[in-house]
């Protein structure tokens, strides 16, 4: 896959709001293509988010999550300039990582 994880991390008062857009097909393995053949399963299995070296999200996903998932969450204890690191791995073994700074 050529697109990368899009990360927005902005201070909102005393917490940071983190928004993630993850380009991924998220195929469950149950849909069929135009020829009636099953589309192989391909979905994100693990998602981790670290803020300033501290793990804040350790999620285990499945094929029930929609294509190009979008996540929003708030984290306390972060400061502008801290790094937000995101990593996912799917069931085919593909891994993608990206990092952004909190503004």
Residue pairs with C-beta under 8 A, 6 or more apart in sequence:
1 23
1 24
1 94
1 96
3 23
4 23
4 96
4 98
5 20
5 21
5 22
5 23
5 86
5 88
5 96
5 97
5 98
6 19
6 20
6 21
6 22
6 23
6 98
7 18
7 19
7 20
7 84
7 86
7 98
7 99
7 100
8 18
8 19
8 100
9 16
9 17
9 18
9 19
9 51
9 78
9 84
9 100
9 101
9 102
9 103
10 16
10 17
10 102
10 103
11 17
11 78
11 79
11 80
11 102
11 103
12 74
14 76
15 74
15 75
15 76
15 78
16 51
16 74
16 75
16 78
16 82
16 84
16 102
17 72
17 73
17 74
18 49
18 51
18 71
18 72
18 73
18 74
18 75
18 84
19 70
19 71
19 72
20 49
20 69
20 70
20 71
20 72
20 86
21 68
21 69
21 70
22 44
22 47
22 68
22 69
22 70
22 71
22 88
22 96
23 68
24 42
24 43
24 44
24 67
24 68
24 69
24 88
24 90
25 42
25 67
26 42
26 43
26 44
26 63
26 65
26 66
26 67
26 68
26 69
27 39
27 40
27 41
27 42
27 43
27 63
28 41
28 43
28 63
28 64
29 38
29 39
29 40
29 41
29 42
29 63
30 38
30 63
31 38
31 39
32 38
32 39
33 39
41 63
41 91
42 90
42 91
42 92
43 61
43 62
43 63
43 65
43 90
43 91
44 61
44 65
44 69
44 88
44 89
44 90
45 60
45 61
45 62
45 89
45 90
45 91
46 58
46 59
46 60
46 61
46 88
46 89
47 57
47 58
47 59
47 61
47 71
47 86
47 87
47 88
48 55
48 57
48 58
48 59
48 86
48 87
48 88
49 55
49 56
49 57
49 84
49 85
49 86
50 56
50 83
50 84
50 85
51 75
51 77
51 78
51 82
51 83
51 84
51 85
51 102
52 78
52 79
52 82
52 83
53 83
54 77
56 73
56 75
57 73
61 69
78 102
79 102
80 101
80 102
80 103
81 101
81 102
82 101
82 102
83 99
83 100
83 101
83 102
84 99
84 100
84 101
84 102
85 97
85 98
85 99
86 97
86 98
86 99
87 95
87 96
87 97
88 95
88 96
89 95
